[in-house]
Amino acid sequence: MRQLIILTTCLFIGFTSLKAQETKISIKEEVLIVSNRIEADQYESGKDITVIDAKQIQQIGATSIDQLLRYVQGIEVQPRGAFGVQADISMRASTFSQVVILIDGMKLNDPLTGHFNSNIPIPINQIEKIEIIRGAASAQYGADAVGGIINIITKTRSVNSSSSTNVELGTGDYNLFFGRANTFTKRNKLSFEIGVDGAYSKGPKPQGINNTFGIATFSAACKIDLSKNTHLFYRTSYDYRDFNAKYFYTKSAADNASENTQNAWNQVGFKNTSKKTNTQIDFVWRYNYDSYLFNPASKANVHYTNFYTLQAYQNLFINRIWKLNYGLQADAKTIKSNDRGNHQNYHIGVFVGMLIKPIDAFIINFNHRLDYDKNYKLQYTPQLSIAFNKKYYTIRVNGGKAVRAADFTERYISSNLAGPLSAGRNLGNPDLKTESFWNIDGGIDIKPMKGMVFSATAFSRWGKNQIDYVITNSSELAFFTNVKPNTNYYFAKNIKAVNTRGFELGFNYKKEFHKNNFIMLNTGYIYAFSKTTEGALTKYISNHARHLLTYNIQTQISGFTFGISGLYKYKLPDAIKSNPLTSNEYALLNINAGLRLAKNKLGLNLHIDNLFNRTYTEVLGAQQPGRWAYISISYRI
C-alpha cells in the first residue's frame, strides 16, 4: 500500500509540473526499429516493442544492464546476485534460454548456458538505445528467440550519437565501490569510443553466505567512414566477474560454491547504404571462460567456449509498397571442459523477409527462415506480422514458429565427473530433442497525445519437447555410473507439451517541458500461465511470475532529479514446489535522487535499492540483498 501511495503521489507531482510549464519542446514520434532487419517505424512492425533511449538510461542510473531491464514492462529478470553479478532474463513466461540478446544485431547468447546471457560486455554508458521486441523472432534471428529479443545498440553503430564524455565514481553499503568512465568522439571520418565499468563489494551476508563480488567491463570501438555511405566498424570487449555462487544452481547441502567468469567479444562490421539498398556484414568471435568451484573440498569445473558468427544481409527498397530483406547466418560453437567434455556444433541459416505496405495505414511483415544445425537438422520457421497503424492507435497481430536446441550444459553437465555425485545435482542428456513452439499474439497501442502510449497485448504459445531439469531417481538413470543408489537428481528431459498464455498491459509517457526538464514513465503488468501436460515437477519452466507489475518514473525539474522504480511479483505456490526456497510473492521499491550543477554537467547522486528491506529469493536459495544505499558523483561533457 505504501508503494502505491508513493507511486500515485509521484505521478500527480509530475503531471502537475507539466501543466505549470508553458514552454514545450517537440519530441519526434517516429522511432525506427532495426531489430526487424527491415528498418521501419515501431508501430509498423506488427509487434509489441519498447525502446529505451540514452537519456532514459542516464536518468535511471542503473548499475548494470540487467538492473535497468528489471523494471521495463514485459521483462522478468531473476537475479542471483547484486549489481549484475548474474541474472536470468525471461519474457512472456519463457525460460532464461529462450530470449535472444543482441549487441548491434549480433547474437550474444552463450553456448555453455543461458545463465550467462546477461554477462553483457558493454559498459552501460556506451549504449545509445535498447530495442525490446516481445514474442517469437526465430524467423529473423534463428534459434532461441522464443520469448523475445533484446537488441543493445551502441553509440558507435548508431547514426544519432554525439560526442560526449562521462565519468562517475561511487561508494555505498557493504564496502561497495564502483566507477564508470566513457568517451565517445566524432572527428571527420572517424568515430571512436572507449569505456570501462567496475564494481566491488564484500556484500551482505544473508544465511551466513559471504556475497563478495568483483566485476569489471572494458570495451573500445571505432567506426571509419570510407565514404558518405560506406562504413567499417570494429569493437573489442572484455568482461570479468568473480563472485560467490552458493545456491545459484543447486540446493545441495554441500553447495558452498564460488565462480569466476571471463568473456571476450570481438566484432568486425561493414555497412553500405544507397537510395535503394542497405548491405551489412558482421563477424563476431565470443570467447568465454568459466571456473565453477562447487565446494572448496572439490575440484573446480572449468569450461572454455568459443562462439563464431558470420552474418550478411541486404535490404532492398523496391518502391513505396515493397521492401525486401534477405541474408545468411553461419556459426560454430566449441567447448572444452573437464565436466562436460569436448564438443563442437555448427549451424547455417538463410532468411528472407518482406514488408508490404499496400496503403499507408496497413503493413504486412512476412519472414521465412531455413536453418540447418548439427543437432536439429533442418528447420523452417515462418512468421507473419500485420499492423493497422493510424495516428492515434495501432492494431497489431503477430504469429510464427520458434525453435531452440539444447546448450552444452543441458546435454553434458556432470557427464565427465567422478562419482558418486551428491543429491540434487544437475545431470545432462545428450539425446535431447529440439524445442519447437507456435506463437500468436495480438494487441493495440493507443496514442492519445504525443509521447503517451497505452498498450494491451494477449499472447499464447504452444510448445513441444521443451527442455527442463526434472526430479528423477537414480534408479531410472542406470546409464549414469557416477550417481548414488536411490538418490534424486535433476535430469534434463524433454517435456512433451507446454502451453503458455497471458496478457500484458503497458503505459509509457515521455515529455520534455522545458530545457533539461522532463518526466518519463514506464509501467507495465503481465499475467502469464504455463501448463505442462505431463505435470512434471520441473526446475525452470514453472519458475516465472503469474503476476508481475513493474514501474519506473524519472523526472528532472530545475536541476533536481528524482525517480522511483519497483515491482510486485507473485508466483503460484504450486509453481515453486521444485524451488521451495524461492519467494512466491514480494514487492520492491527503489529510489534515486540527484542534483545537476554546472549547466547539467556535474551530478550528485543518491540511490537506495530495496527501500523497505524486503527479504526474497528469485532462484533456488540465492537470497537477494536487503536495503542497499550508495552515492556517487558524476561529470558529463
C-alpha positions in Angstrom: 0.0 0.0 0.0 2.8 2.4 0.9 4.4 1.8 -2.5 1.1 2.5 -4.3 0.7 5.8 -2.4 4.3 6.8 -3.3 3.7 5.9 -7.0 0.4 7.9 -7.1 2.0 10.9 -5.5 4.9 11.0 -7.9 2.5 10.7 -10.9 0.5 13.6 -9.5 3.6 15.8 -8.9 4.9 15.0 -12.4 1.8 15.8 -14.3 1.1 18.9 -12.2 4.6 20.2 -13.0 3.9 19.6 -16.7 0.7 21.6 -16.6 2.5 24.5 -15.0 5.0 24.8 -17.8 4.2 26.6 -21.0 7.4 26.1 -23.0 7.3 22.9 -24.9 9.9 21.1 -27.0 8.7 18.9 -29.8 9.6 15.2 -29.5 10.0 13.2 -32.6 7.3 10.5 -32.6 8.9 8.2 -35.2 11.2 5.6 -33.8 13.0 3.4 -36.3 13.4 -0.2 -35.3 16.4 -2.0 -36.7 15.8 -5.3 -35.0 13.2 -6.3 -37.6 16.0 -6.5 -40.2 14.0 -4.1 -42.4 14.1 -0.6 -40.7 10.6 0.6 -40.0 8.7 2.6 -37.5 8.0 0.6 -34.4 4.2 0.8 -35.0 4.6 -0.7 -38.5 6.2 -3.8 -37.2 3.1 -5.7 -36.0 4.9 -6.5 -32.8 4.9 -5.3 -29.2 8.0 -3.1 -28.9 9.6 -0.9 -26.2 12.6 1.4 -26.9 14.8 2.8 -24.1 17.0 5.7 -25.3 20.3 7.0 -23.9 18.6 9.8 -21.9 16.4 7.3 -20.1 19.4 5.1 -19.3 21.4 8.0 -18.0 18.5 9.3 -15.8 17.7 5.9 -14.3 21.3 5.5 -13.2 21.3 1.7 -13.2 24.5 0.0 -12.2 24.1 -2.9 -14.7 22.1 -3.7 -17.8 20.0 -6.4 -16.1 19.1 -3.9 -13.3 18.0 -1.5 -16.0 15.8 -4.1 -17.7 14.3 -5.4 -14.5 11.8 -2.5 -14.3 10.8 -2.5 -18.0 7.4 -3.7 -18.9 7.1 -7.3 -20.0 10.6 -8.3 -18.9 11.1 -10.6 -15.9 14.7 -10.5 -14.6 15.6 -13.2 -12.0 18.8 -12.0 -10.3 21.1 -14.4 -8.5 23.3 -11.7 -7.0 23.6 -7.9 -6.8 24.9 -5.4 -9.2 24.7 -7.6 -12.3 26.7 -10.5 -11.0 24.4 -12.9 -12.7 20.7 -12.8 -13.8 18.3 -14.8 -15.8 16.1 -12.8 -18.3 12.7 -14.0 -19.2 9.9 -12.7 -21.5 6.4 -14.0 -21.7 7.0 -16.8 -19.3 9.9 -18.1 -21.3 12.9 -19.7 -19.6 16.2 -17.9 -19.4 17.5 -19.7 -22.5 14.6 -18.6 -24.7 15.4 -14.9 -25.0 18.0 -13.7 -27.6 20.4 -10.9 -26.5 21.9 -9.0 -29.4 24.8 -6.4 -29.5 24.4 -4.3 -32.6 22.3 -7.0 -34.2 24.7 -9.9 -33.4 23.8 -12.7 -31.2 25.4 -12.8 -27.7 23.7 -16.0 -26.2 26.4 -18.1 -24.6 26.7 -21.7 -25.9 27.6 -23.1 -22.5 24.4 -21.9 -20.6 21.7 -19.3 -20.8 22.7 -18.3 -17.3 25.5 -16.2 -18.9 23.3 -14.3 -21.3 23.2 -11.3 -19.1 27.0 -11.1 -18.9 26.9 -8.3 -21.5 30.4 -6.9 -22.2 29.2 -3.4 -22.9 29.6 -0.5 -20.3 26.2 1.0 -19.8 27.3 4.5 -20.9 28.2 3.1 -24.4 24.5 2.2 -25.1 22.6 4.5 -27.4 19.3 2.7 -27.1 17.8 -0.7 -26.3 15.1 -2.3 -28.5 12.9 -4.8 -26.7 10.7 -6.9 -29.0 8.3 -9.3 -27.3 7.2 -12.6 -28.8 8.9 -15.1 -31.1 11.5 -13.9 -33.5 13.2 -17.1 -34.8 12.4 -16.2 -38.4 14.7 -13.2 -38.1 17.4 -14.4 -35.7 17.2 -18.1 -35.6 17.1 -20.5 -32.6 16.4 -19.3 -29.0 14.2 -16.3 -29.9 11.1 -17.8 -28.2 10.1 -15.2 -25.7 11.6 -12.2 -27.5 14.8 -10.4 -28.3 16.7 -7.5 -26.7 19.0 -5.6 -29.1 21.6 -3.3 -27.4 22.7 -0.7 -29.9 25.9 1.1 -29.1 26.8 4.7 -29.8 29.4 3.7 -32.5 26.7 1.8 -34.5 24.1 4.5 -34.1 23.6 7.4 -36.5 22.2 9.6 -33.8 25.2 9.6 -31.3 27.0 12.8 -30.5 30.4 13.3 -28.8 30.4 13.0 -25.1 32.5 12.1 -22.1 31.1 10.6 -18.8 32.8 9.8 -15.5 31.2 8.5 -12.3 32.6 7.3 -9.0 30.6 6.0 -6.1 30.6 4.1 -2.8 27.9 2.6 -0.5 26.9 0.0 2.0 28.9 -3.3 2.4 32.2 -1.7 1.3 30.8 -1.0 -2.1 33.0 0.8 -4.6 32.0 1.4 -8.2 33.0 3.5 -11.1 32.5 4.0 -14.8 34.0 6.2 -17.5 33.3 6.5 -21.2 34.2 8.8 -24.0 32.7 8.9 -27.5 34.3 11.2 -30.1 33.3 12.0 -33.7 36.0 13.6 -35.8 35.8 13.9 -39.6 35.6 10.3 -40.9 36.4 8.6 -37.6 34.2 7.8 -34.6 35.8 6.3 -31.5 34.7 5.2 -28.0 36.3 3.6 -25.1 34.7 2.8 -21.7 35.0 0.9 -18.5 32.6 -0.2 -15.7 33.6 -1.7 -12.4 32.2 -2.7 -9.0 33.4 -4.4 -5.9 31.7 -5.2 -2.6 32.1 -7.5 0.3 28.3 -7.8 0.1 25.6 -8.6 2.6 25.7 -12.0 4.3 22.2 -13.5 4.2 22.1 -17.0 5.7 25.7 -16.5 6.6 26.8 -16.6 3.0 29.7 -14.3 2.0 28.5 -12.4 -1.0 31.7 -10.8 -2.1 31.9 -9.9 -5.7 34.1 -8.1 -8.2 33.0 -7.0 -11.7 34.9 -5.2 -14.5 33.9 -4.5 -18.1 36.0 -2.8 -20.8 35.0 -2.0 -24.3 36.6 0.0 -27.2 35.1 0.6 -30.6 35.7 2.6 -33.7 33.9 3.5 -37.0 35.6 4.6 -40.1 33.7 6.3 -42.9 35.2 5.1 -46.1 32.7 7.3 -47.9 29.4 9.1 -47.1 27.5 5.7 -47.4 30.2 3.1 -46.6 31.4 2.4 -43.1 33.7 -0.1 -41.3 33.2 -1.0 -37.6 35.3 -2.7 -35.0 34.7 -3.5 -31.3 36.7 -5.4 -28.7 35.3 -6.0 -25.2 36.2 -7.9 -22.1 34.1 -8.8 -19.1 35.3 -10.2 -15.8 33.2 -11.4 -12.9 34.2 -13.1 -9.6 31.5 -13.9 -7.1 30.0 -16.2 -4.5 27.7 -18.7 -6.3 26.1 -20.7 -3.4 22.7 -22.0 -4.3 22.9 -20.4 -7.8 22.4 -23.8 -9.5 21.7 -26.4 -6.8 20.1 -26.8 -3.4 22.6 -29.4 -2.2 23.6 -29.1 1.4 27.2 -29.4 0.2 26.9 -26.4 -2.0 29.4 -23.7 -1.0 30.2 -22.5 -4.5 32.2 -19.7 -5.9 32.6 -18.8 -9.6 34.8 -16.8 -12.0 33.7 -15.9 -15.5 35.5 -14.0 -18.2 34.3 -13.4 -21.7 35.7 -11.5 -24.7 33.7 -10.1 -27.6 35.3 -9.1 -30.9 33.2 -7.8 -33.7 34.0 -6.5 -37.2 31.3 -4.9 -39.4 30.7 -3.4 -42.8 27.8 -1.3 -43.9 26.9 0.3 -47.2 23.8 2.3 -47.9 22.3 3.7 -51.1 19.0 5.0 -52.2 17.7 1.5 -52.8 19.8 -0.8 -50.7 21.3 -1.3 -47.3 24.0 -4.0 -47.0 25.6 -5.2 -43.7 28.2 -7.9 -43.0 29.3 -8.7 -39.5 31.7 -11.3 -37.9 31.8 -12.0 -34.2 34.1 -14.1 -32.1 32.9 -14.6 -28.5 35.2 -16.4 -26.0 34.1 -17.5 -22.6 36.0 -18.9 -19.6 34.1 -20.2 -16.6 35.5 -21.8 -13.4 32.9 -23.1 -11.0 34.0 -24.5 -7.6 31.1 -26.3 -6.0 32.9 -26.8 -2.7 36.4 -25.9 -1.6 37.0 -29.6 -1.0 36.2 -30.5 -4.6 37.8 -29.8 -7.9 36.7 -26.8 -9.9 34.7 -27.4 -13.1 36.5 -25.4 -15.8 34.9 -24.6 -19.2 36.3 -22.9 -22.3 33.8 -22.0 -25.1 34.1 -20.2 -28.4 31.2 -18.9 -30.5 31.9 -17.7 -34.1 29.2 -16.0 -36.1 29.1 -14.6 -39.6 26.0 -12.7 -40.7 25.4 -10.9 -44.0 22.2 -9.4 -45.3 20.8 -6.8 -47.6 17.7 -4.6 -47.5 16.2 -3.8 -50.9 13.8 -0.8 -51.1 11.8 -1.7 -54.2 9.3 1.1 -54.1 6.8 2.7 -51.7 4.9 -0.5 -51.3 7.6 -3.2 -51.2 10.7 -3.7 -49.1 12.8 -6.9 -49.2 15.4 -8.4 -46.8 17.5 -11.4 -47.4 20.7 -12.9 -46.0 22.5 -15.7 -44.3 23.9 -16.5 -40.9 26.6 -19.2 -40.1 28.1 -20.0 -36.7 30.2 -22.6 -34.9 30.4 -23.4 -31.2 33.1 -25.3 -29.3 33.6 -26.4 -25.7 36.5 -27.8 -23.8 35.5 -28.8 -20.2 36.6 -31.2 -17.5 33.0 -31.5 -16.5 31.1 -31.6 -19.9 33.8 -32.9 -22.2 35.0 -31.6 -25.6 32.3 -30.9 -28.2 31.5 -28.7 -31.2 28.5 -27.7 -33.2 27.9 -25.9 -36.4 24.9 -24.2 -38.0 23.9 -22.2 -41.1 20.7 -20.4 -41.8 19.2 -18.4 -44.7 16.3 -15.9 -44.3 14.1 -13.7 -46.4 11.6 -11.1 -45.2 9.2 -8.7 -46.9 7.5 -5.6 -45.7 4.4 -4.8 -47.8 2.6 -1.5 -47.4 -0.4 -1.5 -49.9 -1.8 1.5 -48.2 -0.3 3.9 -45.7 -2.1 2.5 -42.7 -1.8 -1.2 -43.5 1.5 -3.0 -43.2 2.4 -6.7 -43.6 5.7 -8.2 -42.5 6.3 -11.8 -43.7 9.5 -13.6 -42.8 10.9 -17.0 -43.7 14.0 -18.8 -42.4 15.5 -22.1 -43.2 18.2 -23.5 -40.8 20.4 -26.5 -40.7 22.0 -27.4 -37.4 24.2 -30.3 -36.4 21.7 -31.1 -33.6 18.3 -30.4 -35.0 19.0 -30.9 -38.7 16.6 -28.9 -41.0 14.1 -26.4 -39.5 11.7 -24.0 -41.3 10.5 -21.1 -39.2 7.9 -18.7 -40.8 6.5 -15.5 -39.2 3.7 -13.2 -40.2 3.0 -9.8 -38.6 0.3 -7.4 -39.5 -0.3 -3.8 -38.4 -3.0 -1.3 -39.0 -1.4 2.0 -37.9 -3.3 5.3 -37.5 -2.3 8.5 -35.8 -4.0 7.7 -32.5 -3.9 3.9 -32.4 -2.3 0.8 -33.9 -3.8 -2.6 -34.1 -1.3 -5.5 -34.5 -1.3 -9.3 -34.9 1.8 -11.4 -34.9 2.3 -15.2 -35.2 5.0 -17.7 -36.1 7.2 -20.6 -35.2 10.3 -20.6 -32.9 12.8 -23.3 -32.0 15.6 -23.9 -29.5 18.3 -26.6 -29.3 19.9 -27.7 -26.1 23.0 -25.9 -25.0 26.2 -27.7 -23.9 25.2 -27.7 -20.3 21.8 -29.3 -20.9 23.4 -32.0 -22.9 26.5 -32.8 -21.0 26.6 -31.4 -17.4 28.2 -33.8 -14.9 28.9 -36.4 -17.6 32.6 -36.3 -17.0 32.7 -36.1 -13.2 33.8 -38.9 -11.0 31.1 -40.1 -8.6 29.3 -40.5 -6.5 27.5 -37.2 -7.2 25.7 -35.6 -4.3 21.9 -35.4 -4.3 20.2 -32.6 -6.2 23.0 -32.1 -8.9 22.0 -31.4 -12.5 22.6 -34.2 -15.0 22.8 -33.7 -18.8 21.1 -35.6 -21.5 22.9 -35.9 -24.9 19.7 -37.3 -26.6 17.6 -34.1 -26.0 15.3 -33.2 -28.9 14.8 -29.7 -30.2 12.2 -27.4 -28.6 9.5 -26.3 -31.0 6.8 -23.6 -30.5 4.0 -21.9 -32.3 3.2 -18.4 -31.0 0.5 -15.9 -31.6 -0.2 -12.5 -30.1 -2.4 -9.6 -30.8 -2.9 -6.1 -29.3 -3.5 -2.4 -29.6 -1.4 0.7 -28.9 -3.4 3.8 -28.1 -1.6 7.1 -28.7 -3.9 9.9 -27.3 -1.2 12.5 -27.4 2.5 13.0 -28.3 4.8 10.9 -26.1 2.0 8.9 -24.5 1.1 5.3 -25.3 -1.2 2.8 -23.7 -0.7 -0.8 -24.9 -2.5 -4.1 -24.4 -1.5 -7.5 -25.8 -2.7 -11.0 -25.4 -0.4 -13.9 -26.2 -0.4 -17.7 -26.5 2.3 -20.2 -27.1 2.1 -24.0 -27.8 5.3 -25.9 -27.3 6.6 -29.5 -27.6 9.8 -31.0 -26.3 10.6 -28.1 -24.1 13.8 -28.8 -22.1 14.0 -28.6 -18.3 15.5 -30.4 -15.4 13.1 -32.9 -13.8 13.5 -34.6 -10.4 14.5 -38.1 -11.3 15.5 -41.0 -9.1 18.9 -42.6 -9.8 17.0 -46.0 -10.3 15.9 -44.5 -13.6 19.4 -43.4 -14.6 21.1 -46.8 -15.0 23.3 -45.4 -17.8 25.0 -43.0 -15.3 27.8 -44.6 -13.4 28.6 -41.6 -11.1 25.3 -41.4 -9.2 24.3 -42.7 -5.8 21.7 -45.5 -5.4 18.1 -44.4 -4.7 19.0 -40.7 -4.8 17.1 -37.8 -6.5 18.8 -35.7 -9.2 17.7 -33.0 -11.7 17.9 -34.8 -15.1 17.5 -32.8 -18.3 14.4 -34.1 -20.2 12.1 -33.1 -23.0 8.6 -32.2 -21.7 6.1 -33.5 -24.2 3.9 -30.3 -24.2 4.0 -26.9 -22.5 1.2 -24.4 -23.2 1.6 -20.8 -22.1 -0.9 -17.9 -22.3 -1.3 -14.5 -20.8 -1.6 -10.8 -21.5 0.4 -7.6 -21.0 -0.7 -4.0 -20.2 1.7 -1.1 -20.6 1.7 2.7 -20.2 4.6 4.9 -21.4 4.9 8.6 -21.2 7.8 10.8 -22.1 7.7 14.6 -22.1 10.2 17.5 -22.2 8.5 20.6 -20.9 11.5 22.9 -20.7 15.2 22.7 -21.4 16.6 19.8 -19.4 13.3 19.4 -17.6 11.3 16.3 -18.3 9.3 13.4 -17.0 9.5 9.7 -18.1 7.1 7.0 -17.0 7.2 3.3 -17.9 4.8 0.9 -16.2 3.6 -2.5 -17.1 1.7 -5.5 -15.9 2.0 -9.1 -17.2 -0.2 -12.1 -16.4 1.2 -15.5 -17.6 0.2 -19.1 -17.0 2.1 -22.2 -18.1 0.8 -25.8 -18.1 2.7 -29.0 -18.8 0.6 -31.8 -19.9 2.7 -34.3 -18.1 2.5 -32.4 -14.8 6.2 -32.9 -14.4 7.9 -31.2 -11.4 10.3 -29.1 -13.4 13.0 -26.7 -12.3 12.7 -23.7 -14.6 9.5 -23.9 -16.7 7.3 -23.1 -13.8 9.7 -20.5 -12.2 8.0 -17.4 -13.7 5.7 -14.9 -12.3 1.9 -15.3 -12.6 1.5 -11.6 -11.9 4.3 -9.1 -12.5 3.9 -5.3 -12.1 6.8 -3.1 -12.9 7.1 0.7 -12.8 9.8 3.3 -13.4 9.3 7.1 -13.0 12.0 9.6 -13.6 11.8 13.4 -13.5 14.1 16.4 -13.6 12.9 19.9 -12.6 15.4 22.8 -12.3 18.4 20.7 -11.9 16.8 18.4 -9.3 16.2 14.8 -10.4 14.1 12.2 -8.7 13.0 8.7 -9.6 11.4 5.6 -8.3 11.3 2.1 -9.7 9.9 -1.0 -8.4 7.9 -4.2 -8.9 5.4 -6.5 -7.5 5.8 -10.2 -8.3 3.6 -13.2 -7.5 4.3 -16.8 -8.3 1.8 -19.6 -7.7 2.9 -21.7 -4.6 2.4 -24.8 -6.7 4.8 -23.4 -9.4 7.7 -23.3 -7.0 7.4 -26.8 -5.5 10.7 -27.7 -7.2 12.2 -24.5 -5.8 11.0 -24.5 -2.2 13.3 -21.7 -1.1 12.1 -19.3 -3.7 9.8 -16.4 -2.7 6.4 -16.8 -4.3 5.4 -13.1 -3.5 7.3 -9.9 -2.9 7.4 -6.2 -3.7 10.4 -3.9 -4.2 10.8 -0.1 -4.2 14.0 1.7 -5.2 14.6 5.5 -5.2 17.2 7.7 -6.8 17.7 11.4 -6.4 20.3 13.8 -7.7 21.3 17.4 -8.2 22.6 18.6 -11.6 25.0 21.5 -11.4 27.3 23.4 -13.8 24.9 23.6 -16.6 23.8 20.0 -16.1 27.3 18.6 -16.4 28.0 17.8 -12.7 25.8 15.4 -10.8 25.5 14.3 -7.2 23.5 11.1 -7.0 21.8 9.0 -4.3 20.4 5.5 -4.8 18.6 3.3 -2.3 17.7 -0.2 -3.6 15.0 -2.3 -1.8 14.0 0.7 0.3 11.7 -1.3 2.6 14.3 -4.0 3.1 12.3 -6.9 1.7 13.7 -10.5 2.1 13.3 -12.5 -1.0 14.9 -15.1 -3.4 14.4 -15.5 -7.1 16.1 -18.8 -7.9 16.7 -21.7 -5.5 18.1 -20.4 -2.3 20.2 -17.5 -3.5 18.8 -14.8 -1.1 18.9 -11.3 -2.6 20.2 -8.2 -0.8 18.1 -6.1 1.5 18.2 -2.3 1.7 21.4 -1.1 -0.1 22.3 2.6 -0.3 25.0 4.1 -2.4 26.1 7.6 -3.5 28.1 8.8 -6.5 29.5 11.9 -8.2 29.3 12.2 -12.0 30.6 14.5 -14.6 29.4 14.8 -18.2 30.7 16.8 -21.1 
